[in-house]
């Protein structure tokens, strides 16, 4: 049998899979090409182009690539499609063909089933637009922020509250009579009293501000029980909402909420409690602690290198045994008391509103214990997180050497509070100013300036208002590997970390004030050279107000990051932004009239110009009628001397804050811009 006969035999043996009973197609002998089939052909499926009335596209020769890629203009028959459908097709004919709208079952952030309809054609349209605009400047869509406070604060006085706060806050906290009068309540009498007078806070210090109207003042501890010498009682005394507002986006999702469930429907909260109960007993090794923490994680942490390094290499055998047998079990016991200590949902201090939240130091310690043991669930964020992550998981992992030293600071804090729990209160206050003065027309003279080459801001204690060079997400990388000014301040005073749970990202017209925190340890070094040091016992007792809060006040205000374009910071709008930010942070919230302790704000990794930033802060402090500004240069002698000389010249020539600001705004467009800011001012004053 020759090659042709083998080929014919193979062709004759092939059957049509679509119809086994159909007779075989006749094939001509000595031919490799089968004859045309006598069976009826299936109708060709119309393309989307033909469905809308277009004629089939003609083939173009393979040799001409330009003609092959040339689009064919279809003829749309309006009778077969609506004008909208026809136009939609014309706009999308060269994109992905139209697909059937799919219905996809998904789960949202709360693990609740929901249904979402998605058009694949719309997805292809977006992909096509992204491809077209790949080389064009991108302008992000502006997100609608919450409106300004209904009280509309001005620079000179606090206006009356015109309407009741949103109903969802009332629904969450209306069961508490003490809080109901803070935000207006739901009854007509409360609304009528609000329209007659400004809202009243629980203590005078919040009423003394001329700039802010605290729309919400959330109180979680009974301040009247402080005088008994015991820890303040929670408000309310027992938990009234075991879900802790799980399904409400304005509240924090709590570890032991009854709505926290596992995939099989069982209670995740109860499982976490059982795991923590095993930690209340003395532990054999830190590896056992890590395994227990990993049991109740949604995604196992896995990496505990920094924690292992601390216990297995850095701690003495005596201190290691003490932490495993006493401190960690006490942290677990404190964490298990969360529902007993915090008895109602915790709201977020939202961006765009001046509001405050006050906790007892015991409540703060309990929340921090749960953060240390990584019990907090994933928060309901949409579409991006607005608050920092409140967990120590990232600090436990591999990273910089400073993580180990920061862990020592936090463990020392838990050792102190579990031995003797402090009995004071801590207030976190979000400051939002919606109207600023005309800084360029201010005729204010400059306040006194004291420049110090040595010393640290945190060593001023309660004698000054401490400025935190903050990240827009307060706390920055304190629970990770960050270790500059803000992170160090939060590490030696761990109670400041509670603000990370409450506060959303700061806007340009906002600052955050934290009153009542205590310092528990000391340190040496900076960045990678940071090391824990035990603090010497203080001879003087901690100064407190009548509500048991220590007089220490830390104000967080974020600077603009100029690392990508250093010269951009001399733009007029960015200078005014920094002046406004400092103006908010330097506001008077009490009658103590304390000096301000600050330094090179935003001049580290953000690469701000220290000469410019020092003058911006001087303008803002003078505009707020502060008496003194203490500036710490951290060992920079020449800069300290030049700043002192320039300030003396400003006072002698009686230069106003508005005049100095005008000169700073003209610096970038001046032919003398190659000079430093100080040299430029010396030639133009």
URLINCOR-V578258 format. One record per residue. N is the residue number from 0. RES is the residue in one letter. SS is DSSP state (h for helix, s for strand, l for the rest). OMEGA is omega as a letter, one per 30 degrees, with the letter a starting at -180 (none if undefined). Layout:
N,RES,SS,OMEGA
N,RES,SS,OMEGA
This chain:
0,X,l,a
1,X,l,a
2,X,h,a
3,X,h,l
4,X,h,l
5,X,h,a
6,X,h,l
7,X,h,l
8,X,h,l
9,X,h,l
10,X,h,a
11,X,h,a
12,X,l,a
13,X,l,l
14,X,l,l
15,X,l,a
16,X,l,a
17,X,l,a
18,X,l,a
19,X,l,a
20,X,l,a
21,X,l,a
22,X,l,a
23,X,l,l
24,X,l,l
25,X,l,a
26,X,l,l
27,X,l,l
28,X,l,l
29,X,l,l
30,X,l,l
31,X,l,a
32,X,l,l
33,X,l,l
34,X,l,l
35,X,l,a
36,X,l,l
37,X,l,a
38,X,l,l
39,X,l,l
40,X,l,l
41,X,l,l
42,X,l,l
43,X,l,a
44,X,l,a
45,X,l,l
46,X,l,l
47,X,h,l
48,X,h,a
49,X,h,l
50,X,h,l
51,X,l,l
52,X,l,a
53,X,l,l
54,X,l,l
55,X,l,a
56,X,l,l
57,X,l,l
58,X,l,l
59,X,l,l
60,X,l,a
61,X,l,a
62,X,l,a
63,X,l,a
64,X,h,a
65,X,h,l
66,X,h,a
67,X,h,a
68,X,h,a
69,X,l,a
70,X,l,l
71,X,l,a
72,X,l,a
73,X,l,l
74,X,l,a
75,X,l,l
76,X,l,a
77,X,h,a
78,X,h,a
79,X,h,a
80,X,l,l
81,X,l,l
82,X,h,a
83,X,h,l
84,X,h,a
85,X,h,l
86,X,h,l
87,X,h,l
88,X,h,a
89,X,h,a
90,X,h,a
91,X,h,a
92,X,l,a
93,X,l,l
94,X,l,a
95,X,l,a
96,X,l,a
97,X,l,l
98,X,l,l
99,X,l,l
100,X,l,a
101,X,s,l
102,X,s,a
103,X,s,l
104,X,s,l
105,X,s,l
106,X,s,a
107,X,l,a
108,X,l,a
109,X,l,a
110,X,l,l
111,X,l,l
112,X,s,l
113,X,s,a
114,X,s,a
115,X,s,l
116,X,s,a
117,X,s,l
118,X,l,l
119,X,h,l
120,X,h,l
121,X,h,l
122,X,h,l
123,X,h,l
124,X,h,l
125,X,h,l
126,X,h,l
127,X,h,l
128,X,h,l
129,X,h,l
130,X,h,l
131,X,h,a
132,X,l,a
133,X,l,a
134,X,l,l
135,X,l,l
136,X,l,a
137,X,l,l
138,X,l,a
139,X,l,l
140,X,l,a
141,X,l,a
142,X,l,l
143,X,l,l
144,X,l,l
145,X,l,a
146,X,l,a
147,X,l,l
148,X,l,a
149,X,l,a
150,X,l,l
151,X,l,a
152,X,l,l
153,X,l,a
154,X,l,a
155,X,l,a
156,X,l,l
157,X,l,a
158,X,l,a
159,X,l,l
160,X,l,a
161,X,l,a
162,X,l,a
163,X,l,l
164,X,l,a
165,X,l,a
166,X,h,a
167,X,h,l
168,X,h,l
169,X,h,a
170,X,h,a
171,X,h,a
172,X,h,a
173,X,l,a
174,X,l,a
175,X,l,a
176,X,h,a
177,X,h,a
178,X,h,a
179,X,h,l
180,X,l,l
181,X,l,a
182,X,l,l
183,X,l,a
184,X,l,a
185,X,l,a
186,X,l,a
187,X,h,a
188,X,h,l
189,X,h,l
190,X,h,a
191,X,h,l
192,X,h,l
193,X,h,a
194,X,h,a
195,X,h,a
196,X,l,l
197,X,l,a
198,X,l,a
199,X,l,l
200,X,l,a
201,X,l,l
202,X,l,a
203,X,h,a
204,X,h,a
205,X,h,a
206,X,h,a
207,X,l,a
208,X,l,l
209,X,l,a
210,X,l,a
211,X,l,l
212,X,l,a
213,X,l,a
214,X,l,l
215,X,s,l
216,X,s,a
217,X,s,a
218,X,s,a
219,X,l,l
220,X,s,a
221,X,l,a
222,X,h,a
223,X,h,a
224,X,h,a
225,X,h,a
226,X,h,a
227,X,h,a
228,X,l,l
229,X,l,l
230,X,l,a
231,X,l,l
232,X,l,l
233,X,s,l
234,X,l,f
235,X,l,a
236,X,l,l
237,X,l,a
238,X,l,a
239,X,l,l
240,X,l,a
241,X,l,l
242,X,l,a
243,X,l,l
244,X,l,a
245,X,l,a
246,X,l,a
247,X,l,a
248,X,l,a
249,X,l,a
250,X,s,a
251,X,l,l
252,X,l,a
253,X,l,a
254,X,l,a
255,X,l,l
256,X,l,l
257,X,l,l
258,X,l,l
259,X,l,a
260,X,s,l
261,X,l,a
262,X,l,a
263,X,l,l
264,X,l,l
265,X,l,a
266,X,s,l
267,X,h,l
268,X,h,l
269,X,h,l
270,X,h,l
271,X,h,l
272,X,h,l
273,X,h,l
274,X,h,l
275,X,h,l
276,X,h,l
277,X,h,l
278,X,h,l
279,X,l,l
280,X,l,l
281,X,l,a
282,X,l,a
283,X,l,a
284,X,l,l
285,X,h,l
286,X,h,l
287,X,h,l
288,X,h,a
289,X,h,l
290,X,h,l
291,X,h,l
292,X,h,a
293,X,h,a
294,X,h,a
295,X,l,l
296,X,l,l
297,X,l,l
298,X,l,a
299,X,l,l
300,X,l,l
301,X,l,a
302,X,l,l
303,X,l,a
304,X,h,a
305,X,h,l
306,X,h,l
307,X,h,l
308,X,h,l
309,X,h,a
310,X,h,a
311,X,h,a
312,X,h,a
313,X,h,a
314,X,l,l
315,X,l,l
316,X,h,l
317,X,h,a
318,X,h,l
319,X,h,l
320,X,h,l
321,X,h,l
322,X,h,a
323,X,h,a
324,X,h,a
325,X,h,a
326,X,h,a
327,X,h,l
328,X,h,l
329,X,h,l
330,X,h,l
331,X,h,l
332,X,h,l
333,X,h,l
334,X,h,a
335,X,h,a
336,X,l,a
337,X,h,a
338,X,h,l
339,X,h,a
340,X,h,l
341,X,l,a
342,X,l,l
343,X,l,a
344,X,l,l
345,X,l,a
346,X,s,l
347,X,l,l
348,X,s,a
349,X,l,l
350,X,l,l
351,X,l,a
352,X,l,l
353,X,l,a
354,X,s,a
355,X,s,l
356,X,s,a
357,X,s,l
358,X,s,l
359,X,s,l
360,X,h,l
361,X,h,l
362,X,h,l
363,X,h,l
364,X,h,l
365,X,h,l
366,X,h,l
367,X,h,l
368,X,h,l
369,X,h,l
370,X,h,l
371,X,h,a
372,X,l,l
373,X,l,a
374,X,l,a
375,X,l,l
376,X,l,l
377,X,l,a
378,X,l,a
379,X,l,a
380,X,l,l
381,X,l,f
382,X,l,a
383,X,l,a
384,X,l,l
385,X,l,l
386,X,l,l
387,X,l,l
388,X,l,a
389,X,l,a
390,X,l,l
391,X,l,a
392,X,h,a
393,X,h,l
394,X,h,l
395,X,h,a
396,X,l,a
397,X,l,l
398,X,l,a
399,X,l,a
400,X,l,a
401,X,h,l
402,X,h,a
403,X,h,a
404,X,h,l
405,X,h,l
406,X,h,l
407,X,h,l
408,X,h,a
409,X,h,l
410,X,h,l
411,X,h,l
412,X,h,a
413,X,h,l
414,X,h,a
415,X,h,a
416,X,h,l
417,X,h,l
418,X,h,a
419,X,l,a
420,X,l,l
421,X,l,a
422,X,l,a
423,X,l,l
424,X,s,l
425,X,s,a
426,X,s,l
427,X,s,a
428,X,s,l
429,X,s,a
430,X,s,l
431,X,s,a
432,X,l,a
433,X,l,l
434,X,l,a
435,X,l,l
436,X,l,l
437,X,l,a
438,X,h,a
439,X,h,a
440,X,h,a
441,X,l,l
442,X,l,a
443,X,l,l
444,X,l,a
445,X,l,l
446,X,l,l
447,X,s,a
448,X,s,l
449,X,s,a
450,X,s,a
451,X,s,l
452,X,l,a
453,X,l,l
454,X,l,a
455,X,l,a
456,X,h,a
457,X,h,l
458,X,h,l
459,X,h,l
460,X,h,a
461,X,h,a
462,X,h,a
463,X,s,l
464,X,s,a
465,X,s,l
466,X,s,l
467,X,s,l
468,X,s,a
469,X,s,l
470,X,l,l
471,X,l,l
472,X,l,a
473,X,l,a
474,X,l,l
475,X,l,a
476,X,l,a
477,X,l,l
478,X,l,l
479,X,l,a
480,X,l,l
481,X,l,a
482,X,l,l
483,X,l,a
484,X,h,a
485,X,h,a
486,X,h,l
487,X,h,l
488,X,h,l
489,X,h,a
490,X,h,a
491,X,h,l
492,X,l,a
493,X,h,l
494,X,h,l
495,X,h,a
496,X,h,a
497,X,h,l
498,X,h,l
499,X,h,l
500,X,h,a
501,X,h,a
502,X,s,l
503,X,l,l
504,X,l,a
505,X,l,l
506,X,l,a
507,X,l,a
508,X,l,a
509,X,s,l
510,X,s,a
511,X,s,a
512,X,s,l
513,X,s,a
514,X,s,l
515,X,l,a
516,X,l,l
517,X,l,l
518,X,l,a
519,X,l,a
520,X,l,l
521,X,s,a
522,X,s,l
523,X,s,l
524,X,l,a
525,X,l,a
526,X,h,a
527,X,h,l
528,X,h,a
529,X,l,l
530,X,s,l
531,X,s,l
532,X,s,l
533,X,l,a
534,X,l,l
535,X,l,l
536,X,l,a
537,X,l,a
538,X,l,a
539,X,l,l
540,X,l,l
541,X,l,l
542,X,l,a
543,X,s,l
544,X,l,a
545,X,l,l
546,X,l,l
547,X,l,l
548,X,l,l
549,X,s,a
550,X,l,l
551,X,l,l
552,X,s,l
553,X,s,a
554,X,s,l
555,X,s,l
556,X,s,a
557,X,s,l
558,X,l,l
559,X,l,l
560,X,l,a
561,X,l,a
562,X,l,a
563,X,l,a
564,X,l,a
565,X,h,a
566,X,h,a
567,X,h,a
568,X,h,l
569,X,h,l
570,X,l,a
571,X,h,a
572,X,h,l
573,X,h,l
574,X,h,l
575,X,h,l
576,X,h,a
577,X,h,l
578,X,h,l
579,X,h,l
580,X,h,l
581,X,h,l
582,X,h,l
583,X,h,a
584,X,h,a
585,X,l,a
586,X,l,l
587,X,l,l
588,X,l,l
589,X,l,a
590,X,l,a
591,X,l,l
592,X,l,a
593,X,l,l
594,X,s,l
595,X,s,l
596,X,s,a
597,X,s,a
598,X,s,a
599,X,l,a
600,X,l,l
601,X,l,a
602,X,l,l
603,X,l,l
604,X,l,l
605,X,l,l
606,X,l,l
607,X,l,l
608,X,l,a
609,X,h,l
610,X,h,l
611,X,h,a
612,X,h,l
613,X,h,l
614,X,h,l
615,X,h,l
616,X,h,l
617,X,h,l
618,X,h,a
619,X,h,l
620,X,h,l
621,X,h,l
622,X,h,l
623,X,l,l
624,X,l,l
625,X,l,a
626,X,l,a
627,X,s,l
628,X,s,l
629,X,s,a
630,X,s,a
631,X,s,a
632,X,l,l
633,X,l,l
634,X,l,a
635,X,l,a
636,X,h,a
637,X,h,l
638,X,h,l
639,X,h,a
640,X,h,a
641,X,h,l
642,X,h,l
643,X,h,l
644,X,h,a
645,X,h,l
646,X,h,l
647,X,h,l
648,X,h,l
649,X,h,a
650,X,h,a
651,X,h,l
652,X,l,l
653,X,l,l
654,X,l,l
655,X,l,l
656,X,h,l
657,X,h,l
658,X,h,l
659,X,h,l
660,X,h,l
661,X,h,l
662,X,h,l
663,X,h,l
664,X,h,a
665,X,l,a
666,X,l,a
667,X,l,a
668,X,l,a
669,X,l,l
670,X,l,a
671,X,l,a
672,X,l,l
673,X,l,l
674,X,l,l
675,X,l,a
676,X,h,a
677,X,h,l
678,X,h,l
679,X,h,a
680,X,h,l
681,X,h,a
682,X,h,a
683,X,h,l
684,X,l,none
